[in-house]
Amino acid sequence: MTAAQFPARLWVVLVATWLGGASVLVSAAVEFEFGERPTADVFGVAALLAAALVAEAHPVPLEGVEGGRVSLGIVFGTAAIVLFGWAAGVLVLAVSPIVHLLERRSPVRIAFNAATFALAAGAAGLAASSVGGSGADALVERVTLAFTVQFAVNVALVTLVVTLSSHKPFGRLLLRNLHRLGAPAGLMASAVLMLVVLWERSPALSVALIGPLLAIALYQRSTHREMRALRLALTDPLTGLGNHRHFHERLHRELLVAQDARTPVSLCLLDVDDFKRVNDRFGHPMGDRVLAEIAARLRRGGEAFRLGGDEFAVLLPRQDEDAAREAATAIVDRIRSLPVADGVYVTISCGVATLVADALERDELIRLADSALYAAKEHGKDQVRTEGDNVVDLGELRHLAIGGERGARYRAAVRLAEAVDARDAFVGAHSQRVGELAARVAARLGADAEQVELARLAGSLHDLGKLAIPEEILRKAAPLTTPERRIVERHPQTGFRMLASLGVDRVAATVLHHHERWDGSGYPDGLEGEAIPLAARIVFVADAFDAMTSERVFGGRLTSEQALGELRRCAGSQFDPRVVDAFVAEIEADTAVDAPALAS
């Protein structure tokens, strides 16, 4: 922020500080010039001023405070107050910031620092003069009081200016600065006491303090470098948010804390909608600026991270699902108002998941949030979805991923198939019938037990991706529009992503390709002939037959003979001829078995 951009109330504080500091400095100069003092005291003040100038030119880096560093000049200024009176302390502290002119710093800032030092030193001198006596206790009291007042006035004025320029709350910022500066302030107060004691014995002995002060400065610089290296390792350089590594470390830590405290943990995963278009239309520099602005708005919603590209996360410890949804909605609303250009705005989709103390697993929380995010994308973007919004029970998906005995996997598949069928236009258990038909055809083709099980599971889950399709499209009686058809045709990819993330790769691949055609005109990849997985070719035929012979909510179906005729007609173009032959044989054999029973 330039001086021209300062708000009016900030100028009021700056001008008041300058006038007050100038008055104190002039009074100190008059007092020092006309007051009676030994020549040795003048040289002593000059020595302390020289030390303060060196300290001001080489401040000690400090994490978490405004400006990122503190000056040891306060040690020499406070010592001058105690040793030579308030006027000497004001001159030492108020003059020392002049060294920053060599660094071409803002004159406004230099003048404010000088005025602040003058006011703080004047107040410290007044406080120290109230302590009488000459013993050790009195000396400790004078040093403590002078340093405390000097420190408090300095921190309060700097915090006030930062508050007015950044609109941060004064009380919270003041407490943070006092907390961060508490330990360094204690060390500097001790250094003041040591300096005063050594000086009173012999000014030459005060040189011995150079070693401890230098050690403090070197230690702090080393610590700062290590902290900076660690911060860079955990921070995304573009946005300043925590990176992917930092996200997982923080999530792991918060889950452990929540487990001990038996509190919930919520996670928001966010993805910028159509961000590639922003880069393509306005260029990558504009895209980077948009990401940085999104990061700034995410910080107001919780502890935010950039996971990569246009993907972000916000961690919400100790917040239940309702609170997390409210926070996520506020984030989405803030992002929605972010302009890219005239009339062009950015939107973001958000998936929210919450785990309680009895089920605190990191991978599960991420998986739930990711599933909710995908649902938000599939249902129109620019919205918030929670795992509770999803029809599918992802716990059943975990049963598929874990493996275990065949019956448990099959029961999990059946329950997932029921969730799909409840939303589709078919009457009855379409997905389960496809799974059974696929398994029977695979067995007739001579597949081993593992391939038969694969066909059964993939057949039961072939329409899993339809959970992300609006029900009004699934149950629409009229012909689908082109955009609606494209949405429906994405369901193999959706199901694939849901299953692939769990490690059931062969089931996922079968689901992905169960609409590929023998002649290569299918989707999503246009595979042809033997390049299509066998299980996918089987599921395709079983799905088509059951779709033709099943009753739909809006009516219309073929007889079994008509449907088999349609399969034969399309063999070699739409369907694998060998699979069609096996399927027809299986259905006809089943019909032959049932016929005598019907006749009796």
N, C-alpha and C positions, 0 to 999 in steps of 0.2 A: 504494500500500500504506500503510495507516494503522499507527500505532505498535502498536495492539492485534494487528495481523496479523504483526508481526515474528517470525521464527523464533527459537528460544531461543539458537542459536549467534550470531545477529546481536546479540542483547542482550548477550551475553558480551563481544563485541568493542567495542560501544558503551560499556558501563560501564567496561571496562578503559581505553579511550581517554579517557573523561571523567575518571577518577581520575588517570591519568597526566598529562593536560593540566592539570588543576587543581593538581596538585603542582608542576609546572614553573612555572605562572603565579604561584602563591603565593611560590615561591622567588624568582622574578624580581622580584616586587613588593617583597619584603623587601630584596633586594640593591639595587634601585634607590632605595628609601627611605633605607636606612641607609648606603649606600655614598657615599664622598666624590666629588662631581662638580661642576664649575663650573655656574653658573647658565645660561651659554650652551648647555651640553649639554642641560639640561632643556628650554630653549626649542627646541633643535634636534630633540629627540625628539618634542616636542609638534607641531612642524611636520611631521615625517615621519608622525606618527600622523594628523594632519588630512588629509595627502595620501593616506594609505592608506584612510581612511574614504571619501574622495571616489572613489577608484579602486574600492573594494569596492561602492559604491553604483551605479557605472556600469561593470559588467564588459564585457569585449570579447567579442562573439559569435565562436564557433569551431565549425566543422563537425566532427562525428565524435567528440566527447568527451562524457563523461557530463555532463549538465546543459546542454550546448551553449554554454558560455561560460567564460572565464577572467578572473581579476582581476589587474590590474597592481599590486595592493597588495603582492605579493611583492617587487617592485622596492624599495619604500620600507622594507619590513621587513628585507630582506637588507642594504640600505645601513645601516640602524640597527645591525645586528649588527657590521658591519665598522667603522663610525665610533664607536659608543658602547658596544659590548659586547653579550653575549648577552642580558642582562636587558632592555636597551632594545628589542632585536629581538623578544623574546617579548611584551613589552607592546604594541608596535605591531601585530604580526600577530594576537595573540590577542584584542585589544580590537576590531579593525576589523570583524569579522562582526556586531557589535552593531547596526550600521546596518540590518541586514535585519529587525530588529524593526519598523521603520517599514513594511515591506512585508508584515507579518503572516505571515512564513514560519514554518514549524514550529519550535518551540523545540528539539525534539530535533535537528533538522538544524543549527540555529545553534550549539547547544552542541557538537555533534560537530565542526563546522568550526573553532570557537574552540580546542577541545582539540587538534585535528590541527595547527593552526598553531603552538600552543604547543610541542607535542612536536617538530615539525619545526624550529622556530626554536631550541629548546634544543639539538638535535643539531647544527644548523648552527653555533651559537655555539661548541660544544665543538670542532668540526672546525676552525673558523677560528682558535681560540686556540692550536692546535697549530703554527701557522705563525709562525716568528720572523722578525726582521729588519724593516727599515723602507723598503727600496728599492722601486722600481717592480715588480720581479719578485715580491717578497713580497706587494705589494698585489694584483697580478693573481692570485696563487695563493690569497690569502685570499678574494677575491671569488668566484673559480671554485669553490673548495671549499665555501664557505658556501652559495652558490646551488645547487650540485649536490646537497648533502645535504638542504637545505630542500625542493627540488623532488622528490627521490626519496622521501623520507619521506611527503610530502604525497600524491603520486600512488599510492604503495603502499597507504596506509591507505584512501584513497577507493576504490581498485579492490577492496580486500578487502571493504568494506562492500557495494559494488555486486554483487560475486560472491555474497555470502551472501544478498542480497535477491532476486537474479534467477536464481540457479543457473547462471550462466555460468561457464566455466572461467577460473580466476584467471590462469594463465600467458598464455593467449591474449589475455585482456582487458587485462592489464598491458602486453603488447607493443604492442597496438593503441593504447592511450593514450599510451605513450612515443613511438610513431611519429608520432601526430597532434600531440603537444605539443612534439616536438623542435625544430621551426623557431621557434615562438613563444618557447620557453624560451631558445633562443640569443639572440634579440633582447632579451629581458628581462635576460639576464645581461650583455649589452653595455650596456644602459641602467643597470644597477646600477654597473658600472665607471665609466661616464661621470659618474653622480651622485656617487659617492665622490670621484673626482678633482676635480670642480668644487667640491664642498663643502669639501675640504681646502684648496683655494686661497682660496675665499671662499664662505660659505654663500649669499650673494646671487647668485653665478654659477649656482647650481643651478637658478635659475628658467629659465635658458636651455634646460633639459631638457624644459620643458613642451611646447615646439613639437614635438620629435621624438616624444614619447610621445603627444601629441594626434594627430599624423599617423598613427602606428601604429594608434591606436584608430579613427580615421575611415576609414582604408584597410580595416581589417578589417571594420568595419560595412558599408561599401560592398560589399566582396567577399561578405559573408554575405547581403546582400539579393539580389545577383545569383545566388548559388548557390541561395537559397531560391526565387527566381522560376523558375530553371531546373528545380529539383526539382519544383515544382508543375506545370510544363509536362510533365514526364515521369512524374508519379505519379498513380495513381488515388486520389482524395480519400477514398473510403470505406474501402478496404483498406490503403492505404499501399504497395501493390505498384506496380511499373512499369506504365505504361499501354500502349495499343496502339502508339503512336509509339515509346516507349522499347523495346518488344519488338523491333520491326523494326530499330531502330538497333543494339541489342545483338546480334541474330542476324547482321546483316550483318558486324559487327566480328568476332564469333567465327568466322564462316566464313572471313574473310580470314586470321585467325591460324591456323586449322586447316589452311588451304591451304599456308601457309608451313611449318608444323611437320609437315604430313602426318599429322594426327591426326583421328579421327572427331568428329562433332558429332551429338548426339542431341537430339530435341525431343519433349516430352510435351505434347499438347493435351488439356485436360480440360473436361468439361461436367457440371454438377451434374444429377443425375437428378431429373426431375419437380419442378423447383424452383418452377414456377408453382403447384403444389399447396401448397407451403409458404407462399407469399405469400397465396394465396386462403384458406387455412385459419387461418393465424396472424397475418396482416397483414404489411405491408411493413417496419415497424420490426424485427420478428423476422427477416424475410428478410435485412435489412441486417446484423443481428448474426450470422446464420449465414454470410453471405459474408465478414465480417471474421474470423470464427473459422476458416473454411476457409483464408483467406489466411495466417493465422498458422501453420497446419499445413503449408501448402505451402512456406513459407520454409525449413523443415527439410529439404526434399527437393532444393533447388537454387535457382537464381535464378528467382524466380517473377514472373509478370505477370498482370494482369487485362485481358483483351482486350475485355471488354464483357459486360454482363448477368451470366449465370452461366457464362461461358466464361473459362478460365484457360490459362496456358502455363507450363511449367517448362523452362528451357534447361539442357542437360547437356553442356557442352563436354568433350572428351577422354574421353567414355564411349562404349563400343561398345554394340551392341544388347543383349547379356546384362546388362551393368551398368545400362543405362537401364531395361530391363524390371524389374530388381530394385528400382531406385529408385522407379519408377512403382507397382509393387505395394505398396511400403511406404507411399506416399502414399495409395493407395486404401484400404489397411487403416486408416490413421490417420483418414481422413475417415469411414469406416464407423462409427466409435465416437463420432461427434459427435452428441449428442442435441439435438433441437429441443424436445421435450416428453416427458412420461412415456411411454416405450415407442415414441417416434417418433424415427427416426434418419435422417441424411442419407447418401446414397451418391453416388458420382461415377464416371463412365466416363472411360477414358483411352486415347488412341491414341498410340503411340510410333513414331517413325521415326528412322533413323540413316543418315547419309551419310558416306562416306569421302572421302579427299583427292581422288580422281580424279573425283568426281561431286558437288562442293559447289555446289549451286544452291539459293538460298533458296526460290524458289517451289516447286521440286520437293519440298524437305524438308517444307514446310508442307502441300503437297497429299498427300504420303504419310501424314503424321501425321493429317490430317483424315480421310482414307479409313479409316485404322485406328480412329479415334475413332468414325466412323459404324458400322463393323463391331461395335465394342464395344456401341454402343447397340442395334443390331439383334439382337445375340445375347444379350440379357437384361440389359444394363446392369451397373453395379457390378463392373466388371472391366477388365483391361488387354488391349489388342490391339496387336500390332505390324504393320508393313506386311508382314512375312514371313508373317503369319497369313492374309493375303488370297490367295485363289486367283487373282484377276485380276492380270495383269502391267500395272501402270500405265504402264510404258514404252510399251506398245502404245496406250494411251489418248493418250499424248503424240504418237504418230505421227498419230492422227486429228486432234488439235488443230493440229499444225504445218501440215498440208495437204500440199503437195507433189504429186508425180505420183500419178495415180489408182491405179495398181497397188500402190503402197506403202500407201495408205490401205485398199485392199481386203484386202491381206494382213494388215494389223493387225486389221481387223474380223474376218477369218476366225479368227485366233488367239484373239481374245477370245470369239468364238462357240464355239470348241472348249472353252474353259475353262468356259463356261456349260453346254454340252451334257454335259460330263463329269459334272456334278452332277445333271442333271435326270432325270426318269423316262423320257424318250424314248430309244429305241435309235437310234443313228446321229446324223447332223449336222442336227438339227431346225432350229437357228438359221440355218445356212447355206442350207438348203432354203427357208426362209421368205424369206430375202434374195433368192434367185434368183427365186422365184415373184413376189415383190413387184416386182422390176425388170421382169420380163416383162409383168406386168399394167399397170404404169405406161407402158411403151412402147406397148402395145396401146391405151391410152386417149389416146395422142397426146402424152404428156408430153415435154418437151425433155430433153436429155442430163443436165442438172443435176438435174432432178426424178427421172429414172430412177436416177441415182447415189444420190440421197437415199433413195429407196425401198429400194435394195439395202443401203445401210449401216444404215438404221434397222431393216430386217427382220433383218439379221444380229445386231443389238444389242438387239432389242426386249426380251429377257429378261435384260439385263445386271444389273438390280437383283436377280435371284434369287441372285446371289452372296452376298447378305447374309441369305439365308433358310437356316435349318438344313437339312442334307441329309435328315434323317429326315422332315421335312415334305414336301420335294419328292418323295420316293420312297415316300410313304405310300400303300398300296393301299386302305386303308379310307377312308370319307368323312372329310373334314376337319372338325374341330370349329370352332365359331364363332370363337374366338381364332386358330386356325391359318389359317382362311380370311382373316381380316383381315390377318394377316402376309403371306400370299401376295398379297393385293390391294394391298399397299403397294409391290410391286416396280416399278411404273411410276415412282412418285415417286423411289425409290432410284436407278434407272437415270438418271432425269432429272438428279438432283443430281450424279451422277458425271460426266455428260457436259457439263452446263451450266457447271461450274467450269472446263472446258477451252476454252470459247468456241465449241463446235460446237452453236450454239443450235437450228438447224433439225432436226438429228438428235435433239437432246435433246427438243424439243417433240413430235416424232413418237413417240418412245419413251414420253413422258408420256401421250399420248392414244390409244395403240393398243388400249385396252380401252373406249373410249367407244362407245356404241351409237347407231345412227341415230335411234332414238326418244327419246334423252336419258336412258335408264335405266342407262347405263354408269358407269364410274368412271375417274379420280378426281374429275372436275369436272362430270360430268353434261352434257357438251356434246351438242348435237343437230344433226342434218342437216349442212348445209354449214359450220356453225361448227367442225366437226371437220376438222383438216388432212387434205388429200387423201391424203398419204402414210400417215397414221395409219389411214385407212379401208382403204387397200389392204393394209397390214400386218395389220390385224385379220382380213380375209378369208383371206389367205394363212396366217396363224397357225392359224386355226380349221380350215382344210382339212387342213393338215399334221398337226395334233393328232389329227384324226379318222382319218386314214389311216396314221398312224405306229404302229409296234409299240412298246409300252411294256414296262418291266421286269416289270410285273405282268400283261401280256397285254391283249388286246382291241383291235380296230380295225375300221373300216368299209372297204368297198371304195370305189374312186374314184367310182363311180356313186352309191352311197349317200350319200357325203359331198357330192357336187354337189347331190343332191336336198335335203339338209339345208340347204345354202346358199340354194337357191331358196326353200325354205319360210320361211326367216328373213329374206329380203330385204325391206326396207321396215320391219322392226322392229329387228332386231339389226344388219343390214348395209346398206350403201349399195346400192340396187338396180343402179345403173349399174356399180359396181365388181364386183358379183356377175356381171352379164351379161358383162363383159369377162373375168373370171376363168374362167367356164364356157367361154367361147369359146376362151380360151387353152389350157385343159386338153383340150378336145375336139379342137382343132386338133393338139395334140401327140399325142393318141391316134390321130388319123387318119394322121399321118405315120408312127407306129410300126407300124400295122396291116399294111401290105404287107410290111414287113421280117419280121414274125412269120410271115406266110403263106408266104413264099418259103422 
